[in-house]
Amino acid sequence: MKKRLKINGIIMACGALIIAFFPRFFLRVYSGGIQEEIIEAFGFALILLGQIIRVSARGFKAENSQDSQALIQGGPYQVVRNPMYLGILSIGLGVALAIFKWWAIVIFITVFIIRYILLIYKEEKKLCAMFPQAYPEYCRRVPRIFPSLSSIIKLDVIEYLPIKIVWFKKEIGSILTLLLLTLLLESWEDIVADGFRVYLRQSAWLLLTFVLFAALVIFLSKRTYEKNEHSADKS
């Protein structure tokens, strides 16, 4: 895990340095219009959705993996085998939509494939050796990274996206840092181009997106608590 975080940190630092030296080459210049504001708001929505998926996956795994000795097949892992990577993909696409030019999405997807697909295959090989009977059967039932529409519709959202506030407390630093950096990069071009007043009007979309995010987190955490209480009563 530490090696993986170190590699990811190096990749992000290199990317940040390149963007810092050539901002106008990578960052999208604000041109105004409702369409662009909606796209940026959608980008922030993807970032926040990705954070929910990532936090749910990490929290559920931490509570149920038994120190990596158990094969997790519940929670977000019942709709995709790699929900944390799905969360990272959603966050990255959201950042690209919010602040970068369109072709940057292609670069991000390419880097994601190179970095994570090989890592996924390596992890699958390890899990197959640890669980020679259960894991192949699990792979036949559950897709690798993109959930099927039927599985999402069939299940209650709390079944595949459980949330606890305590899980978010552990991740709140990284979540806020990413949001603030993205907002800074996104707002700088807006303020330079059209002034602070135009940016305030545009930020209403982002505020609405964040309010919906907070409401969704509270709703999911409440449903998770009720589900756990109901399961405890049954047992």
Secondary structure, DSSP 8 states (H G I E B T S, - for coil): -HHHHHHHHHHHHHHHHHHHHSHHHHB------HHHHHHHHHHHHHHHHHHHHHHHHHHHHHHHSTTTTS---SGGGGT-S-HHHHHHHHHHHHHHHHHB-THHHHHHHHHHIIIIIHHHHHHHHHHHHHSTTHHHHHHHHS-SSS--HHHHHHS-HHHH----HHHHHHHHHHHHHHHHHHHHHHHHHHHHHH-HHHHHHHHHHHHHHHHHHHHHHHHHHHHHHHHHHHHHHH-
